[in-house]
Amino acid sequence: MDKITLTNHIRDIDLKNKMFKVIDKAYSCMKNYDVKYTDFLNPYEVKNAISILNNFNDIKYTVDGGFNEAERKLICIYPYYMDYEDIEESIKVLQIEGNFKFKEVKHKDYLGALLNLGIKREKIGDINIHDNFCQVIVSKDIADFIIINLSKVSRNNVTIKEISKKDIFYINPKFKEVSFTVSSQRLDCLISGIYNISRQESLKLINAEKVFVDYEKITSASKILERENLISVRGKGRAIIEDIGDITKKGKIKVKVKLIV
């Protein structure tokens, strides 16, 4: 099957281009009997990649993000006769340490410091943040470069060391509950309620392709949302719909969400 046939169902150009790269790696693996790794992908991208890779008979693949709860993961594609345990590790785990007691350092600070080195986002997996350190999953080919070149995060001096997967320390994210009412379960209505913005502003965000539902880019304001949907708006954060409840006397729908803080 060719690229066009395998990706014919995908409308998002960015996603289609990423899947083209996955297909190229699968064909290379079949032709040259070598091992190939994708970049880090979000869960929706992984889902699409797996659907495509299942069309190939002479390869195997393993999804790996460094730890079970990882959100961003890469896919190792290898010949059918090999076992993943015998393949060289495709990722490295780095621990970035510093004295951050006088200033809170957030995810965007760590990510910004890494991107400022000229590293592409797709080479970076999950970033687990703790009080005085963070653990970041990266592609093995950039690990040494980061260790040598990253010296500051948000104006704080840092030190970096490589650790093993078994030393990854994951803490579940914290949430803030928010309740409100909406006239409809449409995406634009929910975004207005979650982020306390006008319906017009929510439409602008959707049209600007800044809104994702369960990691999928959504450009239709009329999409109906359900319980447990994960909404992500660039620049505003993420939220999980916890409950869509009863109708008020004024005909409004009660909604409860968990904002990820």
Short mmCIF file of the C-alpha atoms (twelve columns), coordinates in Angstrom:
data_MODEL
# 
_entry.id   MODEL 
# 
loop_
_atom_site.group_PDB 
_atom_site.id 
_atom_site.type_symbol 
_atom_site.label_atom_id 
_atom_site.label_alt_id 
_atom_site.label_comp_id 
_atom_site.label_asym_id 
_atom_site.label_seq_id 
_atom_site.Cartn_x 
_atom_site.Cartn_y 
_atom_site.Cartn_z 
_atom_site.pdbx_PDB_model_num 
ATOM 1   C CA . MET A 1   0.000   0.000   0.000  1 
ATOM 2   C CA . ASP A 2   1.287   3.488   -0.817 1 
ATOM 3   C CA . LYS A 3   1.399   6.565   1.421  1 
ATOM 4   C CA . ILE A 4   -1.676  8.167   -0.108 1 
ATOM 5   C CA . THR A 5   -3.824  5.078   0.404  1 
ATOM 6   C CA . LEU A 6   -2.628  4.542   3.983  1 
ATOM 7   C CA . THR A 7   -3.324  8.167   4.959  1 
ATOM 8   C CA . ASN A 8   -6.390  8.822   2.843  1 
ATOM 9   C CA . HIS A 9   -8.587  9.098   5.950  1 
ATOM 10  C CA . ILE A 10  -6.454  11.866  7.505  1 
ATOM 11  C CA . ARG A 11  -7.481  15.449  6.771  1 
ATOM 12  C CA . ASP A 12  -5.037  17.320  9.027  1 
ATOM 13  C CA . ILE A 13  -1.988  18.139  6.886  1 
ATOM 14  C CA . ASP A 14  0.419   18.210  9.847  1 
ATOM 15  C CA . LEU A 15  -0.738  14.790  11.014 1 
ATOM 16  C CA . LYS A 16  -0.597  13.405  7.471  1 
ATOM 17  C CA . ASN A 17  3.018   14.565  7.076  1 
ATOM 18  C CA . LYS A 18  3.975   12.915  10.368 1 
ATOM 19  C CA . MET A 19  2.362   9.673   9.247  1 
ATOM 20  C CA . PHE A 20  4.271   9.882   5.937  1 
ATOM 21  C CA . LYS A 21  7.487   9.806   7.996  1 
ATOM 22  C CA . VAL A 22  6.239   6.777   9.943  1 
ATOM 23  C CA . ILE A 23  5.482   4.971   6.679  1 
ATOM 24  C CA . ASP A 24  8.943   5.802   5.309  1 
ATOM 25  C CA . LYS A 25  10.525  4.274   8.400  1 
ATOM 26  C CA . ALA A 26  8.397   1.140   8.081  1 
ATOM 27  C CA . TYR A 27  9.409   0.667   4.426  1 
ATOM 28  C CA . SER A 28  13.083  1.264   5.290  1 
ATOM 29  C CA . CYS A 29  12.860  -1.371  8.013  1 
ATOM 30  C CA . MET A 30  11.341  -3.883  5.574  1 
ATOM 31  C CA . LYS A 31  13.857  -3.137  2.805  1 
ATOM 32  C CA . ASN A 32  17.069  -2.856  4.818  1 
ATOM 33  C CA . TYR A 33  16.197  -4.995  7.868  1 
ATOM 34  C CA . ASP A 34  17.231  -2.159  10.186 1 
ATOM 35  C CA . VAL A 35  15.722  -0.546  13.267 1 
ATOM 36  C CA . LYS A 36  13.945  2.807   12.980 1 
ATOM 37  C CA . TYR A 37  12.551  5.188   15.598 1 
ATOM 38  C CA . THR A 38  9.842   7.798   15.178 1 
ATOM 39  C CA . ASP A 39  9.972   11.157  16.906 1 
ATOM 40  C CA . PHE A 40  7.930   11.583  20.095 1 
ATOM 41  C CA . LEU A 41  4.219   11.549  19.312 1 
ATOM 42  C CA . ASN A 42  1.149   12.497  21.331 1 
ATOM 43  C CA . PRO A 43  -1.500  9.821   22.052 1 
ATOM 44  C CA . TYR A 44  -3.648  10.728  19.038 1 
ATOM 45  C CA . GLU A 45  -0.627  10.571  16.732 1 
ATOM 46  C CA . VAL A 46  0.431   7.238   18.250 1 
ATOM 47  C CA . LYS A 47  -3.077  5.884   17.677 1 
ATOM 48  C CA . ASN A 48  -2.933  6.852   13.988 1 
ATOM 49  C CA . ALA A 49  0.597   5.496   13.583 1 
ATOM 50  C CA . ILE A 50  -0.359  2.127   15.079 1 
ATOM 51  C CA . SER A 51  -3.370  1.891   12.758 1 
ATOM 52  C CA . ILE A 52  -1.044  2.410   9.800  1 
ATOM 53  C CA . LEU A 53  1.743   0.104   11.013 1 
ATOM 54  C CA . ASN A 54  -0.764  -2.722  11.459 1 
ATOM 55  C CA . ASN A 55  -0.955  -2.861  7.652  1 
ATOM 56  C CA . PHE A 56  2.656   -4.095  7.451  1 
ATOM 57  C CA . ASN A 57  3.273   -7.827  7.880  1 
ATOM 58  C CA . ASP A 58  7.065   -8.073  8.037  1 
ATOM 59  C CA . ILE A 59  7.738   -5.672  10.898 1 
ATOM 60  C CA . LYS A 60  7.107   -5.362  14.599 1 
ATOM 61  C CA . TYR A 61  6.840   -2.209  16.674 1 
ATOM 62  C CA . THR A 62  6.971   -1.129  20.307 1 
ATOM 63  C CA . VAL A 63  5.641   2.095   21.801 1 
ATOM 64  C CA . ASP A 64  7.901   3.558   24.501 1 
ATOM 65  C CA . GLY A 65  7.698   6.768   26.530 1 
ATOM 66  C CA . GLY A 66  10.098  5.805   29.295 1 
ATOM 67  C CA . PHE A 67  7.416   5.003   31.878 1 
ATOM 68  C CA . ASN A 68  3.869   3.663   31.908 1 
ATOM 69  C CA . GLU A 69  2.111   6.990   32.489 1 
ATOM 70  C CA . ALA A 70  4.039   8.853   29.787 1 
ATOM 71  C CA . GLU A 71  1.925   10.992  27.488 1 
ATOM 72  C CA . ARG A 72  4.399   11.515  24.664 1 
ATOM 73  C CA . LYS A 73  5.909   8.342   23.238 1 
ATOM 74  C CA . LEU A 74  7.998   7.220   20.300 1 
ATOM 75  C CA . ILE A 75  7.616   4.055   18.284 1 
ATOM 76  C CA . CYS A 76  10.466  1.663   17.608 1 
ATOM 77  C CA . ILE A 77  9.969   -0.199  14.300 1 
ATOM 78  C CA . TYR A 78  12.061  -3.311  13.720 1 
ATOM 79  C CA . PRO A 79  12.187  -6.544  11.660 1 
ATOM 80  C CA . TYR A 80  9.755   -9.309  12.596 1 
ATOM 81  C CA . TYR A 81  12.522  -11.686 13.754 1 
ATOM 82  C CA . MET A 82  13.909  -9.306  16.402 1 
ATOM 83  C CA . ASP A 83  12.857  -8.741  20.026 1 
ATOM 84  C CA . TYR A 84  12.611  -5.264  21.511 1 
ATOM 85  C CA . GLU A 85  14.679  -6.284  24.540 1 
ATOM 86  C CA . ASP A 86  17.659  -6.919  22.231 1 
ATOM 87  C CA . ILE A 87  17.492  -3.475  20.602 1 
ATOM 88  C CA . GLU A 88  19.557  -0.522  21.825 1 
ATOM 89  C CA . GLU A 89  17.564  1.919   23.957 1 
ATOM 90  C CA . SER A 90  15.967  4.640   21.869 1 
ATOM 91  C CA . ILE A 91  15.494  7.156   24.681 1 
ATOM 92  C CA . LYS A 92  17.461  8.664   27.528 1 
ATOM 93  C CA . VAL A 93  16.253  10.048  30.850 1 
ATOM 94  C CA . LEU A 94  17.885  13.238  32.121 1 
ATOM 95  C CA . GLN A 95  17.501  14.765  35.578 1 
ATOM 96  C CA . ILE A 96  17.866  18.556  35.711 1 
ATOM 97  C CA . GLU A 97  18.601  19.855  39.211 1 
ATOM 98  C CA . GLY A 98  18.766  23.364  40.651 1 
ATOM 99  C CA . ASN A 99  17.887  25.584  43.586 1 
ATOM 100 C CA . PHE A 100 14.387  26.820  42.775 1 
ATOM 101 C CA . LYS A 101 13.182  27.685  46.288 1 
ATOM 102 C CA . PHE A 102 12.928  31.410  45.485 1 
ATOM 103 C CA . LYS A 103 11.093  31.061  42.174 1 
ATOM 104 C CA . GLU A 104 8.641   28.463  40.939 1 
ATOM 105 C CA . VAL A 105 9.855   26.830  37.734 1 
ATOM 106 C CA . LYS A 106 7.125   25.483  35.478 1 
ATOM 107 C CA . HIS A 107 6.862   23.108  32.556 1 
ATOM 108 C CA . LYS A 108 7.136   25.978  30.056 1 
ATOM 109 C CA . ASP A 109 10.407  27.121  31.677 1 
ATOM 110 C CA . TYR A 110 12.081  23.735  31.293 1 
ATOM 111 C CA . LEU A 111 10.706  23.256  27.786 1 
ATOM 112 C CA . GLY A 112 11.715  26.777  26.777 1 
ATOM 113 C CA . ALA A 113 15.266  26.256  28.028 1 
ATOM 114 C CA . LEU A 114 15.566  23.086  25.959 1 
ATOM 115 C CA . LEU A 115 14.075  24.612  22.816 1 
ATOM 116 C CA . ASN A 116 16.384  27.619  23.147 1 
ATOM 117 C CA . LEU A 117 19.270  25.204  22.549 1 
ATOM 118 C CA . GLY A 118 17.880  24.660  19.055 1 
ATOM 119 C CA . ILE A 119 16.312  21.299  19.908 1 
ATOM 120 C CA . LYS A 120 13.104  20.393  18.092 1 
ATOM 121 C CA . ARG A 121 10.011  19.718  20.212 1 
ATOM 122 C CA . GLU A 122 9.551   16.271  18.693 1 
ATOM 123 C CA . LYS A 123 12.862  15.155  20.198 1 
ATOM 124 C CA . ILE A 124 11.521  15.740  23.726 1 
ATOM 125 C CA . GLY A 125 9.113   13.439  25.551 1 
ATOM 126 C CA . ASP A 126 7.455   13.998  28.918 1 
ATOM 127 C CA . ILE A 127 8.819   16.461  31.470 1 
ATOM 128 C CA . ASN A 128 8.124   15.406  35.068 1 
ATOM 129 C CA . ILE A 129 8.490   18.397  37.396 1 
ATOM 130 C CA . HIS A 130 9.363   18.249  41.101 1 
ATOM 131 C CA . ASP A 131 10.393  20.893  43.651 1 
ATOM 132 C CA . ASN A 132 14.114  21.172  42.934 1 
ATOM 133 C CA . PHE A 133 14.498  19.033  39.851 1 
ATOM 134 C CA . CYS A 134 12.765  17.681  36.818 1 
ATOM 135 C CA . GLN A 135 13.134  14.481  34.829 1 
ATOM 136 C CA . VAL A 136 12.892  14.786  31.063 1 
ATOM 137 C CA . ILE A 137 12.641  12.013  28.490 1 
ATOM 138 C CA . VAL A 138 14.594  12.729  25.301 1 
ATOM 139 C CA . SER A 139 15.760  10.993  22.136 1 
ATOM 140 C CA . LYS A 140 19.094  9.296   22.746 1 
ATOM 141 C CA . ASP A 141 20.804  11.296  19.978 1 
ATOM 142 C CA . ILE A 142 20.399  14.646  21.784 1 
ATOM 143 C CA . ALA A 143 21.054  13.571  25.388 1 
ATOM 144 C CA . ASP A 144 24.780  14.344  25.430 1 
ATOM 145 C CA . PHE A 145 24.201  17.681  23.691 1 
ATOM 146 C CA . ILE A 146 21.770  18.728  26.449 1 
ATOM 147 C CA . ILE A 147 24.122  17.616  29.223 1 
ATOM 148 C CA . ILE A 148 26.940  19.692  27.747 1 
ATOM 149 C CA . ASN A 149 24.997  22.804  26.767 1 
ATOM 150 C CA . LEU A 150 22.093  23.333  29.175 1 
ATOM 151 C CA . SER A 151 23.323  25.447  32.100 1 
ATOM 152 C CA . LYS A 152 20.320  27.579  33.088 1 
ATOM 153 C CA . VAL A 153 16.564  27.245  33.442 1 
ATOM 154 C CA . SER A 154 14.668  30.481  34.013 1 
ATOM 155 C CA . ARG A 155 17.927  32.259  35.058 1 
ATOM 156 C CA . ASN A 156 18.708  29.529  37.589 1 
ATOM 157 C CA . ASN A 157 21.928  27.541  37.314 1 
ATOM 158 C CA . VAL A 158 21.296  23.845  36.813 1 
ATOM 159 C CA . THR A 159 23.218  20.593  36.716 1 
ATOM 160 C CA . ILE A 160 22.228  17.622  34.582 1 
ATOM 161 C CA . LYS A 161 22.825  13.908  34.859 1 
ATOM 162 C CA . GLU A 162 21.562  10.829  33.087 1 
ATOM 163 C CA . ILE A 163 19.445  8.417   35.128 1 
ATOM 164 C CA . SER A 164 17.857  5.056   34.359 1 
ATOM 165 C CA . LYS A 165 14.204  4.414   33.579 1 
ATOM 166 C CA . LYS A 166 13.719  2.719   36.945 1 
ATOM 167 C CA . ASP A 167 14.623  5.999   38.666 1 
ATOM 168 C CA . ILE A 168 11.805  7.944   37.020 1 
ATOM 169 C CA . PHE A 169 9.611   9.499   39.692 1 
ATOM 170 C CA . TYR A 170 6.104   10.284  38.441 1 
ATOM 171 C CA . ILE A 171 3.476   12.259  40.355 1 
ATOM 172 C CA . ASN A 172 -0.106  12.522  39.115 1 
ATOM 173 C CA . PRO A 173 -0.988  16.068  37.969 1 
ATOM 174 C CA . LYS A 174 -2.892  18.402  40.276 1 
ATOM 175 C CA . PHE A 175 -6.387  19.574  39.394 1 
ATOM 176 C CA . LYS A 176 -8.628  22.509  40.152 1 
ATOM 177 C CA . GLU A 177 -12.366 21.843  39.882 1 
ATOM 178 C CA . VAL A 178 -14.503 24.375  38.057 1 
ATOM 179 C CA . SER A 179 -18.284 24.306  37.671 1 
ATOM 180 C CA . PHE A 180 -20.438 26.360  35.300 1 
ATOM 181 C CA . THR A 181 -23.487 26.152  33.037 1 
ATOM 182 C CA . VAL A 182 -23.683 26.233  29.252 1 
ATOM 183 C CA . SER A 183 -26.453 26.391  26.677 1 
ATOM 184 C CA . SER A 184 -24.993 23.507  24.658 1 
ATOM 185 C CA . GLN A 185 -22.332 20.796  24.722 1 
ATOM 186 C CA . ARG A 186 -20.744 22.385  21.661 1 
ATOM 187 C CA . LEU A 187 -17.002 22.906  21.754 1 
ATOM 188 C CA . ASP A 188 -17.194 26.710  21.594 1 
ATOM 189 C CA . CYS A 189 -19.634 26.801  24.526 1 
ATOM 190 C CA . LEU A 190 -17.472 24.522  26.680 1 
ATOM 191 C CA . ILE A 191 -14.313 26.509  25.957 1 
ATOM 192 C CA . SER A 192 -16.091 29.727  26.942 1 
ATOM 193 C CA . GLY A 193 -17.141 28.190  30.254 1 
ATOM 194 C CA . ILE A 194 -13.859 26.473  31.076 1 
ATOM 195 C CA . TYR A 195 -11.604 29.460  30.452 1 
ATOM 196 C CA . ASN A 196 -14.150 32.180  31.320 1 
ATOM 197 C CA . ILE A 197 -13.916 33.857  27.928 1 
ATOM 198 C CA . SER A 198 -16.500 35.081  25.441 1 
ATOM 199 C CA . ARG A 199 -18.023 32.808  22.810 1 
ATOM 200 C CA . GLN A 200 -16.445 35.027  20.151 1 
ATOM 201 C CA . GLU A 201 -12.989 34.564  21.642 1 
ATOM 202 C CA . SER A 202 -13.446 30.806  21.815 1 
ATOM 203 C CA . LEU A 203 -14.373 30.795  18.115 1 
ATOM 204 C CA . LYS A 204 -11.180 32.704  17.306 1 
ATOM 205 C CA . LEU A 205 -9.115  30.079  19.144 1 
ATOM 206 C CA . ILE A 206 -10.831 27.252  17.270 1 
ATOM 207 C CA . ASN A 207 -10.402 28.964  13.900 1 
ATOM 208 C CA . ALA A 208 -6.735  29.611  14.718 1 
ATOM 209 C CA . GLU A 209 -6.282  25.827  15.148 1 
ATOM 210 C CA . LYS A 210 -5.281  26.194  18.791 1 
ATOM 211 C CA . VAL A 211 -7.875  23.787  20.192 1 
ATOM 212 C CA . PHE A 212 -7.435  20.034  20.649 1 
ATOM 213 C CA . VAL A 213 -9.837  17.404  21.989 1 
ATOM 214 C CA . ASP A 214 -8.182  14.183  23.138 1 
ATOM 215 C CA . TYR A 215 -5.036  15.455  21.354 1 
ATOM 216 C CA . GLU A 216 -6.830  15.800  18.006 1 
ATOM 217 C CA . LYS A 217 -6.887  19.231  16.394 1 
ATOM 218 C CA . ILE A 218 -10.509 20.375  16.107 1 
ATOM 219 C CA . THR A 219 -11.598 23.180  13.788 1 
ATOM 220 C CA . SER A 220 -15.359 22.717  14.088 1 
ATOM 221 C CA . ALA A 221 -16.989 24.826  16.811 1 
ATOM 222 C CA . SER A 222 -20.083 22.605  16.704 1 
ATOM 223 C CA . LYS A 223 -18.312 19.433  17.863 1 
ATOM 224 C CA . ILE A 224 -20.227 17.904  20.776 1 
ATOM 225 C CA . LEU A 225 -18.148 17.046  23.824 1 
ATOM 226 C CA . GLU A 226 -18.725 14.269  26.334 1 
ATOM 227 C CA . ARG A 227 -17.548 13.203  29.789 1 
ATOM 228 C CA . GLU A 228 -13.811 12.463  30.090 1 
ATOM 229 C CA . ASN A 229 -12.877 14.435  26.979 1 
ATOM 230 C CA . LEU A 230 -9.522  16.169  27.391 1 
ATOM 231 C CA . ILE A 231 -9.560  19.718  26.064 1 
ATOM 232 C CA . SER A 232 -6.322  21.544  25.334 1 
ATOM 233 C CA . VAL A 233 -6.110  25.186  24.259 1 
ATOM 234 C CA . ARG A 234 -2.701  26.575  23.407 1 
ATOM 235 C CA . GLY A 235 -1.830  29.404  25.747 1 
ATOM 236 C CA . LYS A 236 -4.644  28.595  28.182 1 
ATOM 237 C CA . GLY A 237 -3.990  25.092  29.478 1 
ATOM 238 C CA . ARG A 238 -5.839  21.801  29.626 1 
ATOM 239 C CA . ALA A 239 -8.991  20.510  31.270 1 
ATOM 240 C CA . ILE A 240 -10.843 17.211  31.611 1 
ATOM 241 C CA . ILE A 241 -14.648 17.148  31.504 1 
ATOM 242 C CA . GLU A 242 -15.577 15.422  34.739 1 
ATOM 243 C CA . ASP A 243 -19.358 15.598  34.495 1 
ATOM 244 C CA . ILE A 244 -22.117 16.882  32.233 1 
ATOM 245 C CA . GLY A 245 -25.096 16.902  34.523 1 
ATOM 246 C CA . ASP A 246 -28.637 18.083  34.984 1 
ATOM 247 C CA . ILE A 247 -30.539 20.840  33.239 1 
ATOM 248 C CA . THR A 248 -31.265 23.990  35.267 1 
ATOM 249 C CA . LYS A 249 -34.679 25.661  35.416 1 
ATOM 250 C CA . LYS A 250 -33.425 28.103  32.793 1 
ATOM 251 C CA . GLY A 251 -32.518 25.281  30.432 1 
ATOM 252 C CA . LYS A 252 -28.777 25.440  31.004 1 
ATOM 253 C CA . ILE A 253 -26.552 22.354  31.247 1 
ATOM 254 C CA . LYS A 254 -24.498 21.913  34.414 1 
ATOM 255 C CA . VAL A 255 -20.842 21.108  33.693 1 
ATOM 256 C CA . LYS A 256 -17.970 20.215  36.000 1 
ATOM 257 C CA . VAL A 257 -14.367 20.140  34.753 1 
ATOM 258 C CA . LYS A 258 -10.930 19.541  36.227 1 
ATOM 259 C CA . LEU A 259 -8.374  22.135  35.187 1 
ATOM 260 C CA . ILE A 260 -4.850  20.734  35.121 1 
ATOM 261 C CA . VAL A 261 -2.621  23.071  37.125 1 
# 
